[in-house]
């Protein structure tokens, strides 16, 4: 990722995930870095950061987005992520499990 703005190291939450940038007149896919941290010392919030790889983006200048979450907001987001992750995992498992007991052609 050229012109990286976020610091990426072994503590980075996710260093290469599929991402998409959408605007009113464009949609582009690329890789992204996602990180979750708190400020040092006595943190008052959880920071969620996202940076898309700008090498493949034609419509956006290099930038990183950041959201400051209260502990309650971070927990709500984590719960939703767990719920949707379970839904995707269940759907994936059902597609991989062979059907038994007959065929649809009968």
C-alpha positions as CSV (number, residue, x, y, z in Angstrom):
1,X,0.0,0.0,0.0
2,X,1.7,3.2,-1.2
3,X,1.4,6.4,0.7
4,X,0.0,4.6,3.8
5,X,-1.3,6.9,6.5
6,X,-2.0,4.4,9.2
7,X,0.8,2.7,11.1
8,X,0.7,-1.0,10.3
9,X,2.6,-3.5,12.4
10,X,2.2,-6.9,14.1
11,X,-0.5,-5.4,16.4
12,X,-2.7,-4.2,13.5
13,X,-6.1,-5.9,13.7
14,X,-6.6,-6.7,10.0
15,X,-3.9,-5.7,7.5
16,X,-5.4,-6.9,4.2
17,X,-9.1,-7.2,3.8
18,X,-11.4,-6.8,0.8
19,X,-13.0,-3.4,0.7
20,X,-15.1,-1.2,-1.5
21,X,-15.4,2.6,-1.8
22,X,-18.8,3.9,-3.0
23,X,-19.8,7.3,-4.1
24,X,-22.8,8.8,-6.0
25,X,-21.0,8.2,-9.4
26,X,-18.4,5.5,-8.6
27,X,-17.7,2.2,-7.0
28,X,-14.2,0.8,-6.6
29,X,-12.8,-2.4,-5.0
30,X,-9.4,-2.7,-3.3
31,X,-7.7,-4.0,-0.2
32,X,-7.9,-2.2,3.1
33,X,-6.3,-2.1,6.6
34,X,-8.7,-2.1,9.6
35,X,-7.4,-1.4,13.1
36,X,-8.9,-1.1,16.5
37,X,-7.1,0.8,19.3
38,X,-7.5,3.0,22.3
39,X,-5.4,6.1,23.2
40,X,-2.6,5.4,25.7
41,X,-2.9,6.3,29.3
42,X,-6.5,6.7,30.4
43,X,-8.5,6.0,27.2
44,X,-12.0,7.5,26.9
45,X,-12.9,5.8,23.6
46,X,-12.2,2.9,21.3
47,X,-10.8,4.0,17.9
48,X,-11.8,2.1,14.7
49,X,-9.7,3.0,11.7
50,X,-10.0,2.0,8.1
51,X,-7.6,2.9,5.2
52,X,-8.2,1.7,1.7
53,X,-5.3,1.0,-0.6
54,X,-5.1,4.1,-2.7
55,X,-3.0,2.5,-5.4
56,X,-6.2,1.0,-7.0
57,X,-8.5,4.0,-6.3
58,X,-9.0,6.6,-9.0
59,X,-11.7,8.7,-7.2
60,X,-10.3,9.2,-3.7
61,X,-7.1,10.9,-2.5
62,X,-5.0,9.0,0.1
63,X,-6.9,9.1,3.4
64,X,-7.9,7.1,6.4
65,X,-11.2,7.2,8.2
66,X,-11.5,7.0,12.0
67,X,-14.5,6.5,14.4
68,X,-14.4,7.2,18.1
69,X,-16.7,4.7,19.9
70,X,-17.8,4.7,23.5
71,X,-17.4,1.4,25.3
72,X,-21.1,0.7,24.8
73,X,-20.9,1.5,21.1
74,X,-17.9,-0.7,20.7
75,X,-19.7,-3.6,22.4
76,X,-22.8,-3.1,20.3
77,X,-20.6,-3.1,17.1
78,X,-18.8,-6.3,18.4
79,X,-22.2,-8.0,19.1
80,X,-23.5,-7.2,15.6
81,X,-20.2,-8.4,14.0
82,X,-20.6,-11.7,16.0
83,X,-24.2,-12.1,14.9
84,X,-23.5,-11.5,11.2
85,X,-20.3,-13.6,11.3
86,X,-22.4,-16.5,12.7
87,X,-25.0,-16.0,9.9
88,X,-22.3,-16.2,7.2
89,X,-20.6,-19.2,8.8
90,X,-23.9,-21.0,9.1
91,X,-24.7,-20.3,5.4
92,X,-21.2,-21.4,4.3
93,X,-21.4,-24.6,6.4
94,X,-24.9,-25.5,4.9
95,X,-23.5,-25.0,1.4
96,X,-20.6,-27.3,2.1
97,X,-22.6,-30.1,3.9
98,X,-23.7,-32.7,1.4
99,X,-27.5,-33.3,1.3
100,X,-28.6,-36.9,2.2
101,X,-31.7,-38.9,1.7
102,X,-32.7,-38.3,-1.9
103,X,-32.4,-36.1,-4.8
104,X,-34.3,-33.1,-6.1
105,X,-34.8,-34.9,-9.4
106,X,-37.2,-37.5,-8.0
